[in-house]
Amino acid sequence: MKAMLWILTLVEAAVAGGSPADSNYTQGINTTVSVVVNGFVKYQQMIGGGCSGAFGVACDQFGRYGLSPANQDIVTETLFSENIGGLSVLRNDIGSNGSSTDGSIFSILGTCPSTPDGPFDYTWDGNDTCQVQLSKTALKYNPDLFIYADAWSAPGCMKNVGTDDDGGLICGVRGSYGNDNEGSQSESSASSQCNNTDWRQAYADYLVQYVKYYQQEGVNVSMLGAYNEPDFNPVTYASMESDGYQAKDFLEVLYPTAKAAFPDIKTWHNYQSNPERPFNTAGQPNIMTEWADGTGSWNAYWDVTGQLAEGFQWALYMHNAFVNSDTSGYTHWWCSQQTTGDNALVRLQNDEYFVAARLWAFAGYFRFARPGSIRVDAQSSVENVYVSAFVNTNGSVAMPVVNAAHFAYDMTVNLSGTNATTAKAYLTDNEHNVTMVETYPVRGGSFSANVEPRAMKTFFLQ
């Protein structure tokens, strides 16, 4: 009985915000940390953090369920302003469905021709299921917005399954005719509808035409993608399969068509596990272009339940990607959505909006490490204090520090390769959302500060 009472006392104390041994909790524990930042050792160039309005969800942000024009503007500013959310990447969905239903994007090819020789009846409504509006409004708050146009599938007439969903292959790559044993084949290749026609050039032209329509609207597309999760066939929505050999077959056509206009960037999704080592990208940058927990109800917390969707967890995810795998950008799944789930950074409820602490994790990095910044070497003397550092094009330095311990640390920072004289500290925890809390003088390339428990503290050095 005494043991049970002692356990209950511990639980009651924890709920009240303390413990019977609070005053002695850190006895015998080293609560100091030394951080060394070396601006002379350089790694990847950063592109930024982002989100998407794919599958028609952009229209949620622009009044589909009653969000007023004033709040539409506020939500977009909250996401993309350098002084608030700090996002710089927008991933748009290149539609493939000629008769769009709710949850898909209209294809610019209303009616498919019977052969890859055309003619191609391209049409453009200037809206692209609200993605043009989202792009233009985001550009108002971030003129340097990096727009990634990505296709989930080619139009169905260009694939061996004859539809834009149910996976399948682009006609013309190995395996697409059902009688080619080179490389891997999709499950449906044996009943190919390609009829020995090659639609690779038609698909490449289709992607480029989409980009031209955005240019027509005054919006420049920064990166173009032809696939989404090509190793996965969800059956029920737009998708297209490919292995490495088949991707090579298509890229041999796409490259001459679009190469001059777009950089080579490798992309990946974080649904399976966090990266632990650099990717083999042959020196090309990589971006994490989609992830959300997607399994739970709306979670706006920083660090309360320990669920994957909480802001503190996302601060660690991003640190691991930037430091372990030299990742240049990190993109959440949806920007905002009318929902009760946790797939978006901002939850909409008719004319109300609610911001998840996940956005403040993004802001802890990208309000301060702006596009074009270079990650430099940063080392922590203890394993549960995670430190990264980024030098901006103007010479300012962003140093996000994530303290995973349940107690505070006294931190000493030694700097080289920077002429900073002040360090402003911005705190994110259960009580603060990237709030400036203190300014520290930098003397002789060094300064000292404290880092709160279970918190992200970004030091902006000038």
N, C-alpha and C positions, 0 to 999 in steps of 0.2 A: 504493500500500500504506500509506503514512504517513497519507493521508487516511482510509482505512478504519479504521486503528488509532485515530485520533483520534475517529471517530464511535463506535466500540465503547467507548472510554474514557468518552465522554459518557453512553452508555446505562448502562454499569456504575455510574457515579457516581449517575445518577438513581435506579436500582434501590436503591442503598445509602442513598438519602435525601439526596443532595447533588449538587453539580456541581463541576467543576474551577474554576469561576469564582464559586462561592458568595459569597466574601468581597467580590467586586466587582460582584455582580449588580445592585445598586440604584444603582451609581455613575451620576450624571447623571440619575437619576429622582427626581422629587419624591415623597417619602414622607410628606408632611404633608397633612392634609385639614382643612378648616374646615367645620363644620356649624352651621347657624342654624335654630333651632326657634322658630316664632312661634305661640304659643297663641291669639293674637287672630284668626288667619285660619283659619276652620273649614270642613270639608268634610262627608263623609258620617258617619252614625252606624253603628257596627259591630254586626253580629249574631253573627259568630263563625265558627269552622271546624267542619267536620263530616264525616260519612260515612254509609253506608247498609248496611242488611241485606237489601236487595231480592232478589227472585228466590229466596227461601228460604234465602239464605246466612246469615241470622241464626241459623238452627238449627245451623250449624257451631259457632257461639260458645256454644251451650247444649247440648252433649253429643252431637250427632249422630254424631261420630266418636270419642268417648271423652274429650273435655275434661272434667275433673272439676269438680264444683261450686265447689271452692276456686279453681281456675284460671279458671273462667268469671267469677268475681267479680273476680279480679286483672286479667284482660284488659279488662273493662268499666271498672274503675277507672283502668287505665293510659290508656285512650282519653279518658275524660270527666272525670276529676278535675281541678279547677283547678290542683292542685299537680303534675300529671304531664303528661298530653297536652293538657289544656285545651280539649277540643272542647266545643261548645255546640249543635251542630245535628245532628239525626238525620233522615235522609230515609227515610220508609217507603213501601212499594209498596202501592197500593190494588189488590187482585186483581181479575181480570176473568174468570177461567176457572172455570166451574161444576164441572168435574171435574178438579181440579188434578193435575198430574203433577209429577215432580221438576223443580225449576227455575222453577216458577210459584207464584203465590199464590192460595189459594182465594178465590173470589168470595163476597161476602155474599149474592148472589142465586143460590140453588141452581138454581132452575128459572125460566127466562124466561117471562113471560106471552105470550100470542099478540098482544096489542095494548098500546100504551103506557098504556092506561087501567087495566091491572093485572088481577087482584091481584098484588102483589109479595111473593113468599115469601122474605123476608129471614131469614137465619140467622146466628148468631154463636157461635163456639166459644171466645171469650175468649182465644185464642192468636194468631191471625192469622199462622200460619206463623212462630212465635217472635218476631214483631215487637213484640208486647205485652210479652213478657218482656224483650226488649232495651230497650224504652222505659222500663219500670219500674226496671230495674237501672241504666240510665244516669241516671235521675232521682235515684236514691239518691246518686250522686256529683256530680250537677249539678242541683240543684232548679230552676234557671232554664233547663232544656233547651228549645230551640226545635225543635219537631217539625213537619216538613214532610211532609204526606201527599200523595203524587203518584200519579196514575193513568197507566199506560202505554196503556191502552185502556178504552173502555166495554165492557160485556158484548156478546158477538157479536150477540145479538138486537136490539141498539139501533143496529147499523151496516149500511151498505149491502152489506158483504161477508158478513154472517151469521156471522162468527167473530171472536174477539178478536185473532187474529194477522192477518198479511197486510194491514196498513194499513187502508185504507178510511175512510169518513166517518161521522160521527154522523148518523143519519137526521133530516132537517129542515133541515140547512144547505144553502146553495146548492150545486148539483152532486151532491147525494146521491141524487137520483131518476133520474139518468141522462139527463134531458132539459132540464137547466137550464144554460145556457151562461154564466151570470154567474160571474166569479171562476174560479179554477183548479179542476180536478176530479182526483180520484184516477184511477189507471189502471183501476180496477175499477168506476167509476161507471156505465159503459154497461150493465152487467148488474146493476143495483141490486136488492137484496132488501128495500128499504124499503117497497115497495108503497104509496107516497104517504102513509106514516104519519110522524108527527113524534115522535121519542123524546127531544128535547132536555130537556124538563122531567123526564122519567123519569130521564135520566142525572144531571141536577142533583140530584134527590132522592136518587139512589143515592150520590153523593159525600157529601152532607150526612148521610145515614144512617150511613155509615162513621165519620164524625167523632163522631156521637152514641154509637156503640158504644165508642169510645175514652173518651169522657167517662164512660160507664157503668163503665169500668175504673179511673176516677180519673186518667186521662191526658188532658191538654188538648192539642189539635192547634193549632199556631200559624199554619200556612199550608196552603192547599189548592190543589192543582194538578190540572188536567183533562187535560193532555197531557204526553207525553215525546217530544222530538225529532220534532215533527209534520211536518217536511220530509223524513223518512227512513222508508222502509218496509223493515224487515229481513226480512219475510216469515215467518221461522221463530219469532218470539216476539211477545208482546202488543205491539200498536202501533196508532196511529190517526193518520191524516193530517189536515192542515188548513193552509190558507193564511190570510192576515190577514183576508180577507172572511169565510171560514167560521168562524174564531175569533170574529169579531164576532157572527155569527149565534148561536153558542152562548152567548157571554158575556152577550148580552142577556137570556137566560133564567137563567143561573147567578147573575148579579149580584143580582137581586131575591131569589133564594133564599138566597144565602150571604154577600152583600156585607157585611152589618153585622158579621159575626163575624170577618172576615179582612182583613188589610192588602193593599194593592196593591203587589206586588213583582215586578219583572221577573227572569226566570231565563235562564241561558245555560250552555252546556257548552264546555269548552276543547279539544275534540279537534282542531280545525283549526289554530288559531293563537292566540298571545297577544294580548290587546287592546292597542291603541296609543293610543286616544283615548276620551273619554267616550262612553257610549251615549246615544242619544236616547230617554230614558225619561220625558220630560215631568215631571222632578222627582221621580219615584218611585225608590226604592232598587232595586239589582240584586244578585243573588247568583249565583255560579257554583255550580251544583248537581250537577255530575257530571264527573269526569275521573279517569283513570288511564292509564298508558302502555299496559298490557295486551298488549304485544308480546313481552316478554322473560321470562326466568326470574326467580325471586325475587331481588330486589336490596335488601339492607339497608344499603348504604353511604351515607355522607354525600357524599364527593367522591373517587372512586377511578377510575371508568371514564369518567365524563362522560355516562353514559346518562341518558335523560329521567326515569327513575324514582328517581334519587338525591336525597337530601334537599337538597343544596345547590341543585339545579335548582329544586326546589319552593319554596325560600325566594325565589328570583328570580321564579317564576311569580306567587306571591302578591303580592310587592311591585309588580309591573307591573299586576296587577289593581286593587289598592287605590289606587295613585297615578295610573295612567294612565286608569282607567275608573271611579273612585269606587265600586268594588265593596265591598259591606258584609259579604259572607260567602263562604267558599270551601269546597267540599265534595268530598272524595275519594270515589271510587266505593265500594268496600266497606270496612267497618270491619275485620272479620277473616274469614278464610276458610281452610278446609283446602285447601291448594293448593301447587303448586311455581312458580306464576307471580307477577306483581307487581301484581295488581289490588287488593290489600288492604293496609291499614296494618299489620296484624298477621297473620303467617302461622301457621296452626295445623297441628300434626302430631300427631294423636291427643291425648295429654295434655300436649303441649309447645306452647309459643308463642314466637314470634320477632318482635321489633319492628323495623320499618323506620325508617331515619333520616328518612323523609318525615314521620313523626309528630313528630319533634323540630323539624322546620321549622315545622309547625303550632304546636307549643308555644312556639317562639321568638316568635311573634306573640300567640297567644291565651291563654297563661298570664298574660299581662301586660296586653294590651288586651282587657278583658273586655266582654261584651255591654252595649251602651249607651254605650260609649266613643265619642268623636268624634275623627276624624282631623283633625289640624291641620297647618299648613304646615311642612315640613322640607326644607331645601336642603343639598346637598353640593357642595363646590367641585371635586370630581373625578368623572369619569363612571363609574368602576368601583367606587365606593363608594355603595351604594344605601341611602338613609335614609328612614324614615317615622316618624311620631310620632302618638300617640293619647292623649287626655286622658280618664281614667276619671271616672265619676260622683262618686267621692270626691276628685277632684283629683290623684290620682297620675298619672304620665305614663309610658307605655311608648314606648321609642325603639329599635326594631330596626334594626341596621346590618348590611348584607351586604357584605363585602369580596370582590369578584370577582378581585382581583389575586392574583398568586402571591408577593406580599411584604406585609409588615405596614405599617400606616399609623399615624403619630402623629396623633391627632385632637384638635382643640379644638372644644368645643361652646359656643355662646352661646344662651341661653334668654331668651324673653320670654313673659309671660302665665302664668307658673307661679312658685310660691313654694318649689320644691324645695330641700332642703338637702343631700341625699345622692343618689348614683346607684350602685345595685348592678348589677354587670355579670355577665351569664349567657352563657357561651360554648358554642357548638355548632360542632364540627368533627369531624374523623376520630377524635379522642381524647376528646371531651366531648359529653354529651347535655344541653344546657341546664343547665350546671353553674355555680353561682355561684363566681366566681373573684376578685373584688375589689370593694371599696367605695370610691368616690371622693367627696370633699367638693365640694359646689357652693358657690362663693363669688362673690358679685356677679353671679349669673346665669350663671356659666361654670364649666366643668371640663374637664380634659384626660385623655385615656385612649389606650391603644393598641388597635388592632383587628388581630387575627391574619389571616394570608392564608387565602383560600378558606374563610372562616368567617362565621357569623352571631353577632353579639354584641348581646344585648338589654340595654339600660340601663333599669332600673326606678327612676324618680325619685320621691322622696317628700319 
